[in-house]
Amino acid sequence: MNGAPHRIRIKRIYESPEDDDGKRLLVDRLWPRGISKERAALDGWPKEVAPSPDLRKWFNHEPERFPEFSASYQAELDAGQASYEFAAQCRTWLEQGNVTLLYAAKDPVINHASVLRDWLERKIG
């Protein structure tokens, strides 16, 4: 590392693993199509921090729904004990290296991993 602080990053699971990914965590509730467990090179799959099935289906990756989806997903994260446990674990991992949240959605901006990253950064401070 170049001395820069470690950070939470997001990345499509279809991109190749890199040395500076640090902990690689799939944050989708469903396993992505066409990805083997070996290719994923995961350190964990915390399904409990993914959006609920109902919220995910409602959002359907429709950009005009993203603001409401984002608010609803953050409310789910705020209400879940597992979310806070995951944030505490991320804080520990960040002492050692980066944390990369992996997702399958095609849009690099309008996706739940970006909402989760922002929520984690606020909680970890």
N, C-alpha and C positions, 0 to 999 in steps of 0.2 A: 504494500500500500504506500501511497505517497504522503501519508500523514493526514490526509483529508478525513473528516469524520465519516463513520460508516453510515449508510442510509438505507431506507426502504425503497426498493425499486419495483416497477412492474414490468412484465415482459410476457409476450405470447409464448405459450408452451411449445409452439411449433418452431421457435427460434432455438438454435443450438446452445447448449450450456457453455458458459464462459467461466474462466478461473475466478473472476471477481464477482460472480453471482452470490457467493456466500451461501447462506441457507436458501434452498430452493423449495418453495411451498406451493402446491397446487391449491388455489382458493376457489375452485369451481366445485359445485356439489356433484356434478356428473363427470365421469371420466371422458376426456376429449377423444374424438374419433381419430383413428390412424396413428396414435401414439402408443408405443410400447412402454412398459414400465422401465426398461433399460434406457431407452432414449430420453424419457422424462427426467431421469437422474434426480429424483425427488429426495428431499430430507423429511418431508411430511405432507400430509393431505388433510388439513384441518377443515373438513366439510362443514363443521358447525358454525364457521364464520362466513359461509357463503349466504347469499340471499335466500330467503325461504322459497320453496317451490312455487307458491302462489304469486309472490312478488316477481320472481324471475319470469314466469309465464306471462304475467300482466305486462311487464316491461317490454319483452319480446325485441329488445335492442332497437326500439323505435326512438330516434333522437329527440322528438318532441316530448316524449315521456321522461326523458332523463332527469330533469329537475325534480319532478315528483318522485321518481324512482329513488334518486339520491337521498332525498329527505326521508322517505320510508325505510330505506335500507339502513341509514344512520340510526333511525329510531329502533330498528331491530337490533342493531349492534349495541346501542345504549341499554337495551332491556335484557341482554343476554350475559349471564355469568361467564360463559365460555369465551365471549369476546374479550372480556377484561383479563381472563387467564391467558389468552393468546397475546394480548398486548404486553403483559408482563413477561411472557416468554420471548417475545420479539425484543424487548428492552435488553434482556440478557444476551441474546444472540448478537445484537448490535454492538455489544462490548468487544466482540471477537471479529466481526466482519459485517458485510452487507447482508440484507435480507431481501430476497427476490420473490415477489408474489407473482405466480404464474396463472394465466387465464387463457381461455380458448377463443374468446370473442374476437371478431375481425377488427373492430374499431379500437385503435390504441388510446383514445381519449374517452369515448362514451362507453364505459364498461364498469362493472362493479369493482374490479380490482383498484381502479383509480379512487373510487369512493372509500374503499377499505384502507388504502394507503393513507389518504388524507385523514381519515378517522384515527388510525393508529398514530400518526404523527402528532395529532392534537392530544391524544391520551398519554403518549410517552413523553411529550414535551421536549 
